[in-house]
Amino acid sequence: MTISKKTAPKKAETLTAAQRSLAVKGALVTFGELRRQHPDAHCELDHRTPFELLVSTVLSAQTTDKLVNKVTPHLFAKYPDARTLAVAAITDVAELLGSNGLGMYNQKAKNIVGLAKLLVQKHKGEVPRTLAQLVELPGVGRKTANVVLGVAFGAPEGVVVDTHVMRIAQRLGWTKHTEPPEIEQDLCAVFPREDWDMLSHTLIFHGRRVCAAIKPACASCSVAASCPSAYRAESIGRKPPRVRGA
């Protein structure tokens, strides 16, 4: 069977070197504008040590940084380091987390006691400095590991991609993907390693303050003039609504 010109599949579009260079320069300029709009962007999980940051980040799954910051002072007052948390009863830790308002407290207690045990057994109670070692710990995925590597050690091995980063990267045209692993690859290909940590903090602040999932404030956005989604962004970078009965 022959395929007519009208029905023949189109070849995937590829950027020329010049087009790609221009796109990268544009992304870097946009990021610079966002940094100026949010000069205070930072990790909002309160911590004093890499251990506290690691535990706080694990606890932050499916909840807010604000709530975690209310819980962790009580937790770290009783279990200040990996050695004390490693010998704690999971039921005691779960009760402490739950009584201070944290959800999923049974699983989270199991995770943080388990990771504390491995820190003591394999790392002399210290937080390891590689992604491969961090993701071996209970409750620690790539995103959590890169938060710790970037914030505590200044050496992320990738870009932290949460819902804000996903949404804004899509709206700004920095990625056409919808899943975190592919979005992270796209961002790492555009931005230099020294920007990876601050990139995620800046996009998270922008997502919370300006580019919300619903009713983004394009009029107050510093990069609206160059954003391909400006004033029509609400339908971009959001999961489709669930169909009842599906």
HUVENGI-V465817 format. One record per residue. N is the residue number from 1. D_CENTER is the distance of its C-alpha to the mean C-alpha in Angstrom with 2 decimals. Layout:
n=N d_center=D_CENTER
n=N d_center=D_CENTER
//
This chain:
n=1 d_center=48.97
n=2 d_center=48.28
n=3 d_center=45.32
n=4 d_center=46.29
n=5 d_center=44.52
n=6 d_center=43.44
n=7 d_center=41.68
n=8 d_center=40.41
n=9 d_center=36.61
n=10 d_center=35.00
n=11 d_center=33.63
n=12 d_center=29.91
n=13 d_center=29.48
n=14 d_center=28.47
n=15 d_center=27.93
n=16 d_center=30.51
n=17 d_center=29.70
n=18 d_center=30.65
n=19 d_center=28.51
n=20 d_center=25.43
n=21 d_center=26.22
n=22 d_center=26.61
n=23 d_center=23.31
n=24 d_center=21.48
n=25 d_center=23.50
n=26 d_center=22.70
n=27 d_center=18.92
n=28 d_center=19.41
n=29 d_center=21.72
n=30 d_center=19.40
n=31 d_center=16.62
n=32 d_center=19.43
n=33 d_center=20.47
n=34 d_center=17.09
n=35 d_center=17.11
n=36 d_center=20.60
n=37 d_center=19.71
n=38 d_center=17.03
n=39 d_center=18.51
n=40 d_center=17.28
n=41 d_center=13.51
n=42 d_center=12.21
n=43 d_center=10.36
n=44 d_center=12.19
n=45 d_center=12.63
n=46 d_center=16.29
n=47 d_center=17.32
n=48 d_center=20.22
n=49 d_center=19.68
n=50 d_center=17.21
n=51 d_center=18.44
n=52 d_center=17.67
n=53 d_center=14.07
n=54 d_center=13.72
n=55 d_center=15.49
n=56 d_center=13.77
n=57 d_center=10.27
n=58 d_center=12.11
n=59 d_center=13.88
n=60 d_center=11.05
n=61 d_center=10.55
n=62 d_center=12.19
n=63 d_center=13.15
n=64 d_center=12.74
n=65 d_center=12.31
n=66 d_center=15.88
n=67 d_center=17.29
n=68 d_center=15.84
n=69 d_center=17.45
n=70 d_center=20.65
n=71 d_center=20.75
n=72 d_center=19.96
n=73 d_center=23.06
n=74 d_center=25.23
n=75 d_center=23.52
n=76 d_center=23.68
n=77 d_center=27.19
n=78 d_center=28.35
n=79 d_center=26.23
n=80 d_center=25.43
n=81 d_center=24.61
n=82 d_center=24.11
n=83 d_center=27.89
n=84 d_center=28.51
n=85 d_center=25.66
n=86 d_center=26.74
n=87 d_center=30.17
n=88 d_center=29.16
n=89 d_center=30.11
n=90 d_center=27.23
n=91 d_center=29.21
n=92 d_center=29.47
n=93 d_center=25.75
n=94 d_center=25.11
n=95 d_center=27.77
n=96 d_center=26.31
n=97 d_center=22.85
n=98 d_center=24.51
n=99 d_center=27.13
n=100 d_center=24.58
n=101 d_center=22.99
n=102 d_center=19.97
n=103 d_center=19.75
n=104 d_center=19.69
n=105 d_center=21.31
n=106 d_center=23.39
n=107 d_center=20.71
n=108 d_center=18.47
n=109 d_center=21.66
n=110 d_center=22.47
n=111 d_center=19.17
n=112 d_center=19.31
n=113 d_center=23.05
n=114 d_center=22.67
n=115 d_center=20.16
n=116 d_center=22.50
n=117 d_center=25.41
n=118 d_center=23.93
n=119 d_center=23.08
n=120 d_center=26.74
n=121 d_center=28.19
n=122 d_center=26.47
n=123 d_center=25.14
n=124 d_center=27.73
n=125 d_center=25.40
n=126 d_center=23.02
n=127 d_center=19.34
n=128 d_center=19.36
n=129 d_center=18.03
n=130 d_center=17.19
n=131 d_center=14.50
n=132 d_center=17.44
n=133 d_center=18.71
n=134 d_center=15.58
n=135 d_center=14.84
n=136 d_center=18.48
n=137 d_center=17.88
n=138 d_center=17.93
n=139 d_center=14.78
n=140 d_center=12.61
n=141 d_center=10.73
n=142 d_center=9.24
n=143 d_center=5.58
n=144 d_center=7.59
n=145 d_center=9.98
n=146 d_center=8.25
n=147 d_center=7.30
n=148 d_center=11.00
n=149 d_center=12.33
n=150 d_center=11.12
n=151 d_center=11.98
n=152 d_center=14.90
n=153 d_center=16.38
n=154 d_center=15.39
n=155 d_center=15.10
n=156 d_center=11.77
n=157 d_center=12.69
n=158 d_center=10.07
n=159 d_center=7.30
n=160 d_center=3.61
n=161 d_center=3.71
n=162 d_center=3.57
n=163 d_center=7.28
n=164 d_center=7.88
n=165 d_center=6.78
n=166 d_center=8.66
n=167 d_center=11.44
n=168 d_center=12.15
n=169 d_center=12.12
n=170 d_center=14.59
n=171 d_center=16.58
n=172 d_center=17.06
n=173 d_center=18.25
n=174 d_center=15.99
n=175 d_center=15.59
n=176 d_center=17.78
n=177 d_center=15.71
n=178 d_center=14.15
n=179 d_center=12.33
n=180 d_center=8.97
n=181 d_center=11.18
n=182 d_center=13.46
n=183 d_center=11.18
n=184 d_center=9.67
n=185 d_center=13.38
n=186 d_center=14.47
n=187 d_center=12.34
n=188 d_center=13.42
n=189 d_center=16.90
n=190 d_center=17.13
n=191 d_center=15.74
n=192 d_center=17.26
n=193 d_center=15.61
n=194 d_center=16.37
n=195 d_center=14.14
n=196 d_center=10.91
n=197 d_center=9.71
n=198 d_center=11.15
n=199 d_center=10.11
n=200 d_center=6.47
n=201 d_center=8.29
n=202 d_center=10.99
n=203 d_center=9.53
n=204 d_center=8.01
n=205 d_center=11.55
n=206 d_center=13.21
n=207 d_center=11.87
n=208 d_center=13.07
n=209 d_center=16.24
n=210 d_center=17.43
n=211 d_center=15.86
n=212 d_center=15.66
n=213 d_center=15.72
n=214 d_center=19.39
n=215 d_center=21.73
n=216 d_center=19.65
n=217 d_center=21.69
n=218 d_center=22.61
n=219 d_center=25.67
n=220 d_center=23.83
n=221 d_center=21.27
n=222 d_center=22.08
n=223 d_center=21.34
n=224 d_center=23.04
n=225 d_center=25.95
n=226 d_center=24.06
n=227 d_center=21.56
n=228 d_center=22.94
n=229 d_center=21.74
n=230 d_center=23.14
n=231 d_center=25.10
n=232 d_center=24.34
n=233 d_center=20.57
n=234 d_center=20.50
n=235 d_center=21.15
n=236 d_center=18.48
n=237 d_center=14.91
n=238 d_center=15.74
n=239 d_center=16.70
n=240 d_center=20.50
n=241 d_center=22.27
n=242 d_center=23.58
n=243 d_center=27.29
n=244 d_center=29.34
n=245 d_center=31.33
n=246 d_center=29.34
//
